[in-house]
Amino acid sequence: MVAWPRRAGPAAALTAVILVVLIVVAWLVWPTGSTGTPSAGGSSPPTTSGADGVVSRAIVAENARPGTTAWQISAPDPTGIEGFTDRVSAAPGATVRLFVSTQESRFHIEAYRMGYYRGTGARLVWRSAQLPGRRQATCPVAAHVNMVSCAGWTPTMTVRISPDFVPGDYLLKLVGTSAGAQSYVPLTVVDPASRAAYLVKNDVYTWQAWNPYGGYDFYTGIGSCPAGGYPLCSRARTVSFDRPYGYGQGAGDFLSNEYPLIRFAEQRGLDVTYATDTDVEHDPALVTRHRALLSLGHDECWSLGEREAAMNAARQGVNIAFFAASPVLRHVRLEPSALGPSRQEVDYRNSSDDPLDGHGDPRQVTGNTWSSPPANWSEVPFVGEAYAGYIEPGQPAAPLIIGPSSTWIYRGLRLPPGTAVPNALGSDFDQFDPGSHPANLEILAHSPIPRNGTQTSRAAPYSDMTYYTDPASDAGVFDSGINSWIPDLTPCPPGTQAAACPATTVSTMTANLFALFGRGPAGHYQPSQANWSQYYP
């Protein structure tokens, strides 16, 4: 309280009024538990609470810097140039070895930090000198496990991650002298000391699980197998990070299933920092240093250490957002390679074939899913619902059906319940499991999936969007229920009718999620209201 003087003159009264105004403004603007590093002189807080979530002055300033569209590849030649790094992530000060194979006599490397950058999408941070090209040896296939590894390649160069590499998601662009001889190598630059509100997790385990480079991944392989057998007998049992990505122009799953959300967050200056599955596994306390963990893309492959770290963080009040379907479905573990630790990913998908079966911790034995024996550890009590199937490629996307419009996720949409948002639901989908679920689970959307053109065991398939809050820690856990959520954030092409484009609706819901989960344990503000029995009596 301000003590007013009995006989204050005009100047003193004016000074007191100004003081009160400054105190009120500071109280309104300064966020509780602000994150980041204070600016020089402490002139303003490093973060503020905005309509779309916690805003970072550093991220705003970073994306105001000049960007470029030169990061894009228009006509890649998949045989012209390809490469990989000896680590999936690195902090400033670390060194990264780069392995490149090319038919080009000369090439160079460009490092782009991915974000918004005034709409260009990326900023050029570093460029190498011209380097001599060489065609590296064919990568051998390890017998019995069908692992393709290029660990025998000769290193091309070592890159020091200087302070110029602002933490974030990077694409290293390999550029040959011939037109089209271009490809990407992804790299995450981490800040181990970050206390940002949001931790973005790149799901490199799933990128690698689906990497067909050399002909083998966890789902496909070269050779004949009995008809109708699943999983395919010729599949890999171990996959290696010591090889290029054979899809996504060398970027794996990043551009299609992750980058649209990163662009969304950085455009709004949200207080984000970045890590990979491996970082979470190696530093289990990492997640607890943030208010929300964001699981991106097609994040189905989880190791024991990663899962325990995320679940422990939720028990401590950290919110978890699963932006895609089938999270924590597949069970993997890591092994070292000749190039370093955690460079080989194991998933036999059949526990009896796994050499660890019957030896040691059964939670390390890789059955077809986490629910399979001997782990027998369903993801549903953590995620909130279960993987239910997928809409086949080439089939039309299903509409998202808006749920109760008073729910926080729909704030600002002004769409009545039952409104169909067309073209919103595609690829894998999750569905509520009546037999196993958090008791206070709230279904935010309940959208029917057509049986025609869909692979599912459900008699009546739905994509459910779910949310629950932990009764002890108040952490919120959100599951979008569909793989197309992040791709839906991509603005629709010019000329697309607004009624046929889900981007605006999904963007508004995403902003509402950031706003709630950035405040701290979501149950303090929006405790879930159990309503699942209305949809599954």
Buried (B, 14 or more C-beta within 10 A) or exposed (E): EEEEEEEEEEEEEEEBEEEEEEEEEEEEEEBEEBBBEEEEEEEEBBBBBBEBBBBBBBBBEBBEEEBBEEBBBEEBBBEBBBBBBBBBBBBBEBEBBBBBBBBBEBBBBBBBBBBBBBEBBBBBBBEBEEBEBBEBEEBEBBEEBBBBBBBBBEEBEEBEBEEEBBBBBBBBBBBBEBEBBBBBBBBBBBBEEBBBBBBBBBBBBBBBBBBBBBBBBBBBBEEEEEEEEEBBEBBBBBBBBBBBBBBBBBBBBBBBBBBBBBBBBBBBBBBBBBBBBBBBBBBBEBBBBBBBBBBBBBBBBBBBBBBBBBBBBBEBBBBBBBBBBBBBBBBBBBEEBEBEEBBBBBBBBBBEBBEBBEEEEBBBBBBBBBBBEBBEBBBBBBBBBBBBBBBEEEBEBBBBBBBBBEBBBBBEBEBEEEBEBBBBBBBBBBBBBEEEBBEBBBBBBBBEBEEEBBEBEBEEBBBBBBBBBBEEBBBBBBBBBBBBBBBBBBEBEEEEEEEEBBBBBBBBBBBBBBBBBBBBBBBEBBBBEBBBEEEBE
